[in-house]
Structures are given as structure tokens and as C-alpha cells.
Amino acid sequence: MTTKANISKKVAKEINITKSKAADFTKTFFKLISNAIESKNVKIKNFGTFERKISVKRIGRNPKTKECYIIEPRRRLFFKASNKLKKGIN
């Protein structure tokens, strides 16, 4: 599993900076994406797009009691990988 700490270590090694500066960079990068996704989609060239979508109001059912209830619409986050990233994986 890749974590922010692992990403920071790899960034520090790759561009030859201190681990603390790399950790600050990584933290700031993810914070900027999180803040930007609040208002609009975020597209990173050759990586992919983070999209916000609103799910529709629908009926849910408790499998144990078979009781039906309404599931209210909510904001959801989706990631769509770029074609270049998909080709790199396959």
C-alpha cells in the first residue's frame, strides 16, 4: 500500500530534497486538490480527472427487515484515469 509518507520519501529521493520539505510538498499538494474539488472538477494531464457528481434520490432496502427507506442525494467523488495512465498499467 502506498501512503502519503511513502510518497513523500520517494519525492525526497527523486528530486533530492529533505524528507520534511517533501512531506510539506505532498501535504500541500493533496490539500490543494481537496480544496479545488469543492468547487470544480480537477484534471491532471496524463494522470486523470477527479469529478464531483450528485447521486440521485433513490429507495433503499434493509436486507434483514426488508424495510424500505429513502436515500437522499449526496455528493460523490469519482476518479477517471487518463488513457496514458491506463496504458501504463496494462
C-alpha positions in Angstrom: 0.0 0.0 0.0 1.3 3.5 -0.9 0.8 6.1 1.8 1.5 9.9 1.9 4.6 9.1 3.9 5.9 6.7 1.2 5.1 9.2 -1.5 7.0 11.9 0.5 10.0 9.6 0.8 10.0 8.9 -2.9 9.7 12.6 -3.8 12.6 13.5 -1.4 14.8 10.8 -3.0 13.7 11.6 -6.6 14.3 15.4 -6.5 17.0 15.4 -3.8 15.3 17.4 -1.1 14.9 16.8 2.6 12.1 14.5 3.8 10.4 17.3 5.8 10.2 19.5 2.7 8.9 16.6 0.6 6.3 15.9 3.3 5.2 19.5 3.3 5.0 19.4 -0.5 2.9 16.2 -0.5 0.6 17.6 2.2 0.1 20.9 0.4 -0.5 19.1 -3.0 -3.3 16.9 -1.6 -4.7 19.9 0.3 -4.9 21.9 -2.9 -6.6 19.1 -4.7 -9.1 18.7 -1.8 -9.9 22.4 -1.8 -10.2 22.6 -5.6 -12.6 19.6 -5.8 -15.0 21.5 -3.5 -15.9 23.9 -6.3 -15.0 22.2 -9.6 -13.5 19.1 -11.3 -9.7 18.7 -11.1 -7.9 17.5 -14.2 -4.3 16.5 -14.1 -2.8 16.0 -17.5 -1.6 12.4 -18.2 -2.9 11.3 -14.9 -6.7 11.7 -14.7 -9.7 13.7 -13.6 -11.3 13.9 -10.2 -15.1 14.6 -10.7 -17.8 15.5 -8.3 -21.2 14.1 -9.1 -24.5 14.2 -7.2 -26.2 10.8 -6.8 -29.9 10.6 -7.4 -32.6 10.2 -4.7 -33.5 6.5 -4.5 -35.2 3.8 -2.5 -33.0 1.6 -0.3 -33.9 -1.6 1.5 -32.7 -3.1 4.7 -31.8 -6.7 3.8 -32.7 -8.1 7.2 -36.1 -6.4 7.8 -37.0 -5.8 4.2 -37.9 -2.2 5.3 -37.7 0.4 2.6 -36.4 3.9 3.1 -35.3 6.9 1.0 -31.6 7.5 0.3 -31.2 11.2 -0.1 -29.0 12.6 -2.9 -25.4 13.3 -1.9 -22.1 14.5 -3.4 -19.8 11.7 -4.5 -16.2 11.8 -5.8 -15.1 9.8 -8.8 -11.7 9.4 -10.4 -11.3 8.7 -14.1 -7.8 7.7 -15.2 -6.3 9.2 -18.3 -5.7 6.9 -21.3 -1.9 7.3 -20.8 -2.2 6.1 -17.2 -4.4 3.2 -18.3 -1.9 2.2 -20.9 0.9 2.4 -18.4 -0.9 0.0 -16.1 -1.6 -2.6 -18.8 
